[in-house]
Amino acid sequence: MRDNSSATTLIRQVIPSRQPNGLWWGLLGVAAFSFTVPFTRVAVAGLAPLFIGSARAVVATVLAAFALALTRQCLPRGVQWARLAVVAAGIVVGFSLLTSFALTTTPASHGAVVIALLPAATATAAVLRGRERPLAAFWVITAVGAVAAIVFGFAQSGGFGQPHWADLLLLGAVVAAAIGYAEGGLLARELGAWQTVSWALVLASPLMVFLAALSVTQQPPSGTPVQWAALAYLGVVSMFLGFFAWYRGLAIGPMAQVSQIQLIQPVLSICWAGLLLGENLSWTTILGGLAVILCAGAAVRVRLNPPPATQSP
């Protein structure tokens, strides 16, 4: 039977997995993403969160469409469109909008601590996507990390009797991004790293253009040059160029190991919040960040070191 027969479809891996430079690509992506939370905080000081969350995707879509057309990329096939929809829902729609609304009321350093759950969440999504059966310790440590992030959110927001919508939004953003990262990392092996995020942006573009237009009609944007520059970074780097490196790293893999590099991201984000925004870093923030990062690192390490298979006598 021929390879192009309609009865069977052979999908060639564009990016071979398990090459030694996957970690370096992942590190480059994380460095780019580490500015996302501080710059979102800068942008929401003068621009509407709905406009920021949607406009950054529109900016990235223009670049993505140009790149796809210039290089004459082939259209995704069959189920790849459904998988791209998962990626788009996670990283283009979910993470962008949820973090934009959350950071209107919470400091960037606080948001970075909650988002520190992302490595463990990505590893969890990879486990579920691959239908693996990790050690029970993996689930225990992941749960402890989630509880640590939730307790930190309550402690920083005024106590356990107060509503904490910003933290719920941030936790939702973590879940959305983790699913998008895991599915995108697998899909990048077939479509390519930048092609995956580009097609996801194009797929989500009708919704994001509508939301951006809706936001403009409700509240015409008027920000300072610094706020517009922050939005430009979010669209060009956080939503587009950063994924070139990140998805390539995840595609080369192993995915759970590359996801460990995300442990550096909250540390960098907290540093940028202090240096660029002048936020005071309390001991609660530092200890909360360390607790979440340690739990995330332990969960990923347990995921990477499954027990040796026992042979029956």
C-alpha positions in Angstrom: 0.0 0.0 0.0 1.4 3.4 -0.9 2.3 6.0 1.8 -0.3 8.5 0.4 -3.1 5.9 0.2 -6.4 7.1 1.7 -6.5 3.9 3.8 -3.5 4.8 5.9 -1.7 8.0 6.8 1.9 8.0 7.8 2.8 11.1 9.8 6.5 11.9 9.6 8.1 13.5 12.7 9.3 17.0 11.7 11.3 17.3 14.9 13.0 14.1 16.1 12.5 13.5 19.8 15.2 13.1 22.5 18.0 15.1 21.1 20.5 16.6 23.6 19.7 20.2 22.8 16.1 20.1 23.9 16.9 21.6 27.3 18.6 24.6 25.8 15.7 25.3 23.5 13.4 25.0 26.6 15.6 27.4 28.6 15.4 30.0 25.8 11.6 29.8 25.8 11.4 30.1 29.5 13.6 33.2 29.5 11.3 34.8 27.0 8.2 33.8 29.0 9.6 35.0 32.3 8.7 38.6 31.3 5.1 37.7 30.6 3.6 38.2 34.1 5.5 41.5 34.8 4.7 43.0 31.4 1.1 42.0 31.7 1.0 43.8 35.0 2.4 46.9 33.3 -0.1 46.7 30.5 -3.2 46.3 32.6 -2.4 49.5 34.5 -3.8 51.4 31.5 -5.4 49.0 29.1 -8.4 46.8 29.6 -7.6 43.2 30.4 -10.0 41.9 27.7 -8.2 44.0 25.1 -4.7 42.9 26.3 -5.7 39.2 26.3 -7.2 39.3 22.9 -5.0 42.0 21.2 -1.8 40.1 22.0 -3.1 37.1 20.2 -4.2 39.2 17.2 -0.7 40.7 16.9 0.8 37.2 17.1 -1.7 35.9 14.5 -0.6 38.5 12.0 3.0 37.4 12.4 2.0 33.7 12.3 -0.1 34.1 9.1 2.7 36.0 7.4 5.3 33.3 8.4 3.0 30.4 7.3 2.3 32.1 3.9 5.9 33.1 3.3 7.2 29.5 3.9 4.2 27.9 2.1 3.4 25.5 4.9 1.1 22.6 4.2 -2.3 22.6 6.0 -2.6 20.4 9.0 -4.6 17.2 8.3 -7.6 15.5 9.9 -7.3 15.1 13.6 -4.4 17.5 13.8 -7.0 20.3 13.6 -8.8 19.0 16.7 -5.5 18.8 18.5 -4.6 22.4 17.4 -8.0 23.5 18.9 -6.8 22.1 22.2 -3.6 24.0 22.0 -5.4 27.2 20.9 -7.9 26.9 23.8 -5.1 26.4 26.3 -2.3 28.9 25.4 -4.0 31.4 23.0 -7.4 31.9 24.7 -7.3 30.5 28.2 -3.9 31.6 29.6 -3.9 35.0 27.9 -7.3 36.1 29.1 -7.2 34.5 32.5 -3.8 36.0 33.5 -4.8 39.4 32.1 -7.9 39.6 34.3 -6.1 38.2 37.3 -3.2 40.6 37.2 -5.5 43.6 37.3 -5.8 43.1 41.1 -2.8 41.1 42.1 1.0 41.9 42.0 3.2 40.3 39.4 5.3 38.5 42.1 2.1 37.0 43.6 1.0 35.8 40.2 4.4 34.3 39.5 4.2 32.2 42.6 0.8 30.7 41.7 2.0 30.1 38.1 5.0 28.2 39.6 2.6 25.2 39.6 2.9 25.1 35.8 5.9 22.6 35.7 4.0 20.0 37.8 0.8 20.7 35.9 2.5 20.2 32.5 4.1 16.9 33.7 0.6 15.8 34.9 -0.9 16.7 31.6 1.9 14.7 29.9 1.2 11.7 32.1 -2.6 11.8 31.4 -2.1 12.4 27.7 0.3 9.5 27.5 -1.9 7.3 29.7 1.0 6.5 32.0 0.8 5.2 35.5 3.4 7.1 37.6 4.1 6.4 41.3 1.6 7.4 43.9 4.3 9.8 45.2 3.9 11.8 42.0 0.2 12.5 42.7 0.9 13.2 46.4 3.6 15.8 45.7 1.6 17.4 42.9 -1.3 17.7 45.3 0.9 19.2 48.0 2.2 21.8 45.5 -1.3 22.7 44.5 -2.3 23.1 48.2 0.8 25.2 48.8 -0.1 27.6 46.0 -3.7 27.8 47.2 -2.7 28.5 50.8 -0.2 31.1 49.6 -3.0 32.8 47.6 -5.3 32.9 50.6 -2.6 34.2 52.9 -1.6 37.0 50.5 -5.2 38.0 49.8 -6.3 38.7 53.3 -7.2 35.4 54.9 -9.3 32.3 54.3 -12.6 34.0 54.7 -12.2 36.3 51.7 -13.0 35.5 48.0 -9.9 35.2 45.9 -11.0 35.4 42.3 -7.6 36.4 41.0 -6.0 33.2 42.4 -8.8 31.1 40.9 -8.1 32.8 37.5 -4.4 32.1 37.9 -5.0 28.5 38.7 -7.3 28.2 35.7 -4.6 29.7 33.6 -2.1 27.1 34.9 -4.4 24.3 33.9 -5.1 25.8 30.5 -1.4 26.3 29.7 -0.4 22.9 30.9 -2.9 21.2 28.6 -1.8 23.4 25.7 1.9 22.8 26.4 1.5 19.0 26.6 -0.6 18.7 23.5 1.5 21.3 21.6 4.7 19.6 22.5 3.5 16.3 21.0 2.0 18.0 17.9 5.2 20.0 17.3 6.9 16.7 16.5 4.6 16.4 13.5 4.0 20.0 12.4 7.1 21.7 13.7 7.6 24.0 16.6 6.7 27.4 15.2 4.2 25.9 12.8 2.2 24.4 15.8 1.8 27.7 17.6 1.2 29.6 14.3 -1.7 27.3 13.3 -3.1 27.5 16.8 -3.1 31.3 16.6 -4.7 31.2 13.1 -7.4 28.8 14.4 -8.2 31.0 17.4 -8.0 34.3 15.4 -11.8 34.7 14.7 -12.6 34.6 18.4 -9.7 36.8 19.4 -10.4 39.4 16.7 -14.1 39.5 17.9 -13.0 40.0 21.5 -10.5 42.7 20.6 -13.2 44.6 18.6 -15.7 44.2 21.4 -13.2 45.5 23.9 -12.5 48.6 21.7 -16.1 49.4 21.4 -16.7 49.1 25.1 -13.6 51.0 26.2 -11.3 52.6 23.5 -7.7 51.8 24.5 -5.5 54.7 25.7 -2.3 53.6 27.3 1.2 55.2 27.8 4.0 54.3 25.5 5.4 51.9 28.1 2.1 50.1 28.4 1.8 49.8 24.6 5.4 48.5 24.5 4.5 45.9 27.1 1.6 44.8 25.0 3.8 44.6 22.0 6.2 42.2 23.9 3.3 40.1 24.9 2.1 39.7 21.3 5.4 39.3 19.5 7.5 37.4 22.1 5.3 35.8 24.8 2.6 34.7 22.3 4.7 34.0 19.3 8.5 33.9 19.2 8.9 32.4 22.7 6.9 29.3 21.5 9.4 28.8 18.7 12.0 27.7 21.3 9.6 26.3 23.9 7.7 23.9 21.6 10.9 22.8 19.9 12.4 22.0 23.3 9.2 20.0 24.3 9.2 18.3 20.9 12.8 17.2 21.2 12.1 16.2 24.8 11.8 14.2 26.9 8.8 16.4 27.6 8.6 16.0 31.4 12.3 16.7 31.7 12.2 19.8 29.6 9.2 21.0 31.6 11.5 21.1 34.7 13.1 24.2 33.2 9.9 26.0 34.0 11.0 26.0 37.6 13.3 28.8 36.7 10.5 30.9 35.3 8.8 32.1 38.5 12.2 32.9 40.0 13.0 35.1 37.0 9.5 36.6 37.0 9.7 37.6 40.7 13.1 39.1 40.1 11.8 41.2 37.1 8.8 42.3 39.3 11.2 43.6 41.9 13.7 45.2 39.4 11.3 46.5 36.8 8.1 47.2 38.8 9.6 48.0 42.2 7.5 45.5 44.0 8.5 44.6 47.5 9.3 40.9 47.9 8.0 39.8 51.3 9.2 36.7 53.1 5.7 35.2 52.5 6.3 35.6 48.7 9.8 34.1 48.9 8.8 31.2 51.1 5.6 30.5 49.1 7.5 30.5 45.9 10.2 28.1 47.2 7.5 25.7 48.5 5.7 25.6 45.2 8.9 25.3 43.2 10.2 22.5 45.4 7.0 20.6 45.1 6.9 21.1 41.3 10.5 19.9 41.0 10.0 16.9 43.2 6.8 15.9 41.2 8.6 16.1 37.9 11.6 14.1 39.2 9.3 11.4 40.4 7.7 11.4 37.0 11.1 11.0 35.4 12.2 8.1 37.6 9.6 5.4 37.5 10.2 2.2 39.4 12.1 -0.5 37.6 9.9 -3.1 36.0 9.7 -6.3 38.0 9.9 -9.6 36.1 7.7 -12.5 37.1 9.5 -15.6 38.1 
